[in-house]
Amino acid sequence: MRISAAAAALLTLAVPNATAWTAAPRLNSAASTVHHRSSSVSIRSPSLLHSTTVKDAAVEEVAAAADTGAREFGVVNTNKLSQLYDLVVIGGGPAGVAGAIKGAQMGRRVLLIDKPKFDAGVLPNGIDLFFGGPTGLFSKALRDLAKSTNVGALRAQDMESDVIWKQITNGIVKLAMRNSEGQCRNLARYGIDYLQGSAQLLGEDDPINKAAEKKFEDQMDSPEDGLRSVKVTKTGVLDNYVGFVDGAEVTVTGTKVLVCTGSKSTRLPGIPFEQSHRIFDSDTVNLLGYFPRSVTISGLGIIGIEFANIFNALGIEDVTILVRGDIETSTKKLGMDMDVANELMRLLKESGVKVLEGTSVSEFSYVPPPGADDEYIEMTLNDGSTMKTDLFFAATGRYPVGKHEETGLESAGVNVADRGMIDIDKKTLATSSKNVHAAGDVIGAPALASTSMEQAQRAVAAMFSEETDDDVAVDANHDDPLSIGVWTIPEMGYYGLTKEQAEKEGYSVVEGTARFDQCLRGRVFAPDGLLKLVVDEKEGTVLGCHLIGKEAAEMVHYGMALVKAGTSIFDILQTVYTVVIMGGAFYSERSERLEI
């Protein structure tokens, strides 16, 4: 019995936690690999300074011992799969999980199907480390480790980079496992079946779907309502006679289907992504297995900004962001206030991050082969100059996964735009295909975990709610403004209008700003921060809230409440805030000139 090197590298963390599930090992043999500096597999315990190496033979012995388990996590009994479900959810990200739970809360029988993003992320007990987590789970975990790991101190103890990185990735795995196990417990708590596998939606007129309609006609309220069938391949099932069957193919049927297939990294031409040991995107960076000496990031979107800040916080001195256009245009596209954006750029540059405007890579002249760890990627820039880097990260956006032959959406009657975005009714999130709804990144912007969850809940509520039902999800506005959190160090958060946006909408506005050091907690603990409120000059109501600094992604929700409630700036000035809180900045904001 053999398991992949990536799975082996995660096993020491998985085994102590596997007792929560009686599971047989899932031994994936696909080519997904963690990109290490060395080809040897060295497995160390989570202990930061006292690592223990476990040999491959010991790993296989543990895996073999677990092979006698009664079931594997992420599989479902064939008897259950042969019955009619009320809701079949395709996709196990935040949207899929939220939609499945909403269906169960409404008393419906639910099946969630999810294809693991990477085989390397599926542990021997069947737990998928990426299940139920947002796309940015890796970056958020890495950010947390960057804040709590003193890389300089570890280097001062002569600890090698690969050992330090292994300690960091051990921490990431633990955080990811905590999330995936928690999501699995939530599904189990609601009686939701969870099946790992590749799902393909079948058309209404597909012979298999027609056969299912005949099979379940006695369970349908009306034959005109119809059903939808989904073929699941590359899955594992539990059969009452032969036990666990891997690599199986099954067909499941539901009265409704919710598509939450998410998004993938946009891969621009000219970037050699096949050199995956040195060239990464926002998906494959999750498999980064070495501590880079230098990092070059293409793109000034939220993902690029977050990773630049995080790599810098890990002590990597040479971090460069390449911006094809200019900083102002790039940040305005994200809806940022320019004062907040300028503060972010100031903090980035002061920390040593280089931001090169009007710059892109015209050619990758040399990418070192695997094993050439001392060599660097060599690039030619658009101005003719050359540049070297240890790691290149293309943070050039993401695209919805609607145009994917494996899911069969278009052939099943779902209208999909050229870039892969599914067309939906904004009220119900219904697609053009009967009994099929969609939510999350696959329907396009804003493509945030928070909005994706809300969309999935709204879609399921629309599926099963009666006219007399009182469900707030049904009444939500698809185009409501959103609060944005950017997980840099320090964080950013913003909600509502900037001054420029407000003036375009016809408001006459004034702005009030306060630095965090104008309140006691900020002055003592986090002086680098800025709060700005955009206020209607005529009515005094708050139209926008923009922050950068410690706890900004939390504080923005108070700003959101002020904007949504139409709160007057005078009400804020008459509110007494507890002294030792960051929220005191809202009161301190009065100290800057704000004349109404």
C-alpha angles and dihedrals in degrees: 000000000000132000128194120269089242093053089047091053089056098041098088089060094041100051098062090052098040093085088081087073131040095226141159116220121270104217108196117193100184120125098256106127139175108241108237129175090235129042092221116099113233115177118196133185121252089255107118101218104016106059121181120205118223118198124228091249091059090049091053091047091055091047092049091050090054092050091087092066117131094235144359123240112251095034130107132206113259091231090061093045091054091061127084117268124205091215133020114192120200111204132037104219124111091288095049094047093046091049093048092050091047089054092050091048088056090055097257130141107244137192122189118200120194133173110212111245093224129015086216089064094058109092123213091262090058098254112141109216091209097047116124093001130118123251089257096053091110093051093047091050091045089050091053091050092046090057094048102037118080098208092177091057091049091051089049087060089057092251110161122240095245091054092049091049092050090054090050094048090047087058091048091051091051092050092046092048090051089056097044094046090048092052091048091052089051091054092047091048090058095042093247117158114228120200125183111215148094113287127209120187112223123216123254091249096044109125091235091054092046090052090051091052090054092045094052100032092115090057095051122095089218130001088226090065091071132196136244127224128206125199114216120198135178089032137135121231137180115237120194092224107037101022121219116017118190125199091026129158121217138166121223129189133209138174088232135022126205115200115208102158094148127203142295135217116276109241112204118208117259096040112109098226089164085075087074094162090071107012116069141176131195090279102042094043084078087074096051105140105179140057106253120223092210135005133207117193124194112209138037097225123122093275093050093046092049095050094044089054093045096048089049091051088054089063099259101147098192107063118148131182117204113207116193091202128015134300096246095053093044095050093044089056087060091053093247124156108243095232089055091044091050091050089052091050091048092053092045093051093044089054090054103261111142118217115196113194122206089019133129138155114262096180141009098217096180136011113184115239119244110287096028090108097159094056128086136221109258119212138180114218127215092260091056096255122125131234137187128209139167095220131022118203119191106206093174101139137271135264131212116260099229099113097063119129091208092064092044094211098145094045088050091058102265114141109232125184122230094265092051100263116144116230111234141174103254093219101050101013088230116157127219089266118084117259092002123117130175137205142170131031092342091072092052134239138054087028096182125145091236095051092041091058092048091048093051092050090048092049093052092045089053091050097055108019120110121219091255094051118110105220118152090203090068092055097050118121112238092209099048113134116262137223112238126207122191113195100215122132101284101025130239130214134176140172134176129006132345118219091260093049092047093051090050088056091054101261124138102218144181128200132223122195135187130183116225091243088068090075123060099243093046092046092053104034110018116012094163102086144097136207123194128183122195109211134191104244093211102045101021092230120147111248101174143013123201126179144172122182142064113340091003092137088057097041093052089073090064087051089049090053090051092051096044092048093049089237117188121234086233091061089054092050090052093051118100111220126199105260103231099055132097088233087075085082088076089062092040088055087082090071092074118074109280111158118183 
